[in-house]
Amino acid sequence: MFKGEMGAGKTTLIKAIAKGFGIEDMVSSPTFAIVNEYRNPEQKTFYHFDFYRIDDPEEVLEIGIEEYFYSGNYCWIEWAERIPEYIPEDFMLIEVEVEDDGSRIISLDKIVKNERHG
């Protein structure tokens, strides 16, 4: 799960991670589609979600969100705070903070049953 203000660089970070996994497709924010699917050369599937435009958390049930989250594939999630009741209990939280000089601080925490372990 990626957390940060609008324009903090969440999608840019996801693009870099995707490249590291060998994904050659152009990675973009799925703001309007809600989810984009990518495959790397080994045919591993990756899902990129953007819930910024979700007004009612129950909207995600229509796309089968739980099937994605529990598929065993990587799920990169932006704006997860808009659907808190559907986020798995255990996940990695990647926070992107913008400093006054424009630099970024990236922190990584493992969340297990809503407790930080990082």
N, C-alpha and C positions, 0 to 999 in steps of 0.2 A: 504494500500500500504506500502510495506516495502522497506526502502532505506538504503544502506550501501555498503561499499566496498566488493569486493570478499573476503570471509572468515570472514566477520564481525560477523556472527552468525544469519543471517536472518532466515535461515531454522531451526536452533536450536530453535529460539524463536517461530517460527510457530509450531514446534513439541510440545512445552510446551503449547501453546494456544490450540492446537488440543486436547491434553490430558485433559486440563481443561474443554473442551466441551464434554468429554467422548468418544472421538474417540479412539478406541482400535487398529485400523490398524496401520501398520508401516508407518509413514509419512516420505517421502523422497522428495528431490527436483526434480521437473519434468523438468529438464534441457532439456532432449531429447524429452519428450512427450509433452512439453509445459504446459499441464494441468493434474493434478491428481484430482480425485474426491473421497471424503470420506463421510461417513455417521456415525452419532453417534447413540447410542441406541434408541433415540427418532425419528430416521429416518430423522433428519435434514441434509440437504446436504451442504457440504463445498467444495469449489474449490480452489486449490492451483496452481498458475501460476508462471512460470519462463520464462521471455522473454529474457534472456541473449543471446541466439543464434539467435534472430530475427535480420535480416539485413535490411529488408524492412518492415516498419510498416504495410503495407497493407496485409502482410502474415497472420495477425491475423484475417482478415475477413474470411479467408478460414475455420477457426475453429468455426466461429459464435460467436466471442468474445462479441458482444453486447448482444446476448441472455444470455450469462453467467452473464455479468455484471449487467443486469437489471432483473435477474431472482428472486430477492428477497432473494437469498442465500448469505452466506458469501463468499467473494472472497478475498483470500490472494494472493497478487501480488508482485513478486520480479522482479526487473529490469523494472519497469513500464516506466522509463524515455526513454526506447527504442520505446515506442508506445504512445507518449504524446497526439496525436490527438484522441485517443480512450479511454482515461481515463475519467470516469464520472467527472462532475464538482464538486461534493461533495463527499469527502472520508476522511478516517482517514489516516494520514501519520505517520508511525512509523519509526523513524530513529535510526539506530544502529551505534554508533561511537566507534572505538577501541582506547583506550588510550595508551600511551607509555608503561605503565606497563602491558598491555594485558587485563585490565579490560574494561568493556563496559559501555557506557552511552546510555541509551535508552530514547528517547523523543517522545512524542505523541502530534500531532496537528490535529485539525479538519480543513480541507480545504473546503471552500465553495466558489464556483465560482472563484477559483484560488487565494483566500485570506486565510491566516492563521488565525485561531481563537483558539489559545491554549496557 
